[in-house]
Amino acid sequence: MCSACGFPAAPGHWTDAGAQTPGDRLRLRFARLDAVNRLLAPYGLKAWDDGATPGLQLFAPGGQRELVPDLAALLDAAGRMAGQPIDPLSDRALADG
Amino acid sequence: MAEPRSDGRLPLTILGGFLGAGKSTWLRHQLHDGRFVRHHVLVNEAAETPVDNLLLAGVGRITVLAGGCACCTGLPALLAALRGICDEASGRDAGRVAGILLETSGLADPGRIAAAIAGDPVLTRRLAVAQVLVLVDSLHGASQLTTEPLARAQIEAADALVLTKPVQADPETLARLALTLRQINPAAALSAAEQGVPGPLPPQDGLRPLDLPPLAAREPILPHRLEVGNGGWVALSTWLSALIQARGDDIVRIKGVVRTPAGRLLLQSVRRVVQPPEILPDDNTALAGPPPEEGVIVLIGRFMDADRLARSWRRFGA
């Protein structure tokens, strides 16, 4: 953990378990961004990860943005911005179009 | 552990507890400590894809009953398996089986299993229920007691209650949970164990039990099987994270074995808590029981249907 900014607060998210080498971890980070954005699309939100800044950045169409440490925090923040949880089984997520 | 009975009946220990209470972890430590060594271990899982046996490498005799909770749909299979073990214990394996340990599925009511054994004309003569042990999750126990009639039924059926994961729990909540358990089942012995190692209970002086509301009938908890294939770890873990975040109260358990760049991972969650995935050896012979089915996960909970899960997975995962 960085003593100046306190990041990361937890020793990784469980979803990081699939990668062990640094190369795999970076690949996993970018691949995850794709998956996250597919989930966020029905709610009009977008996540961004440049591979260098720690954590992920989350953008709402109104210009609202938030820097979050990990996937759990991202989904939390996205749920707040959307006004409802990001639920992959909901009608909104599964609607055509 | 259990003394041989003078009447020749096999002692049966029933290990129960709600989904994710830590039954397999507790049992793994007991086996490591040399308890239940000459027991035939019978593992029941409500889902069709067994994973609990993977935690129990090292047990001498193990039978896995998957695809049906032993207190309802899987009951005939359980009774047949118990009869088979009894036959072996008095025939081929005479003198080598000291007893039977049944690890029930998290959805089972041990009371109903004990009742079914008592009602079976063969088993009632061959088996004696030595103890009903019920594990209670220190972190989730209080909310399970509030919302799940089953959690209360399990505690009511116990001879001994073990509070698991006490180290992570807040001492006051844990103490109140302990008092609540005493109130629900005053006869049961109460103890705590972290990863199967016995530990102290927190002081309960001056505290009162949790207030439990009367339970209304709720949607039943059902297991759903989802084929997720291999190779899509990133999509799968992201999709599951969102599911757990949005529906942690209704999805009580997720388990499965998934292939990732780091190896085969055993995935397990209890409500919103995902255990750090355990990497399994690639060699199936190092595991107890049948080899795991890769690329299949089981989601146990309410307000889900197989079709919606499959549609959502096709859309966001595949």
Interface residues (C-beta under 8 A of the other chain):
Chain A: H13 W14 T15 A17 G18 A19 Q20 D24 L28 A31 R32 D34 A35 V36 R38 L39 L71 A72 L75 D76 G79 P85 I86 D87 P88 L89 S90 A93 L94
Chain B: W233 V234 A235 S237 T238 W239 S241 A242 L243 Q245 A246 R247 T260 P261 A262 L265 V274 Q275 P276 P277 I279 M304 R308 L309 R311 S312 R315 F316 G317
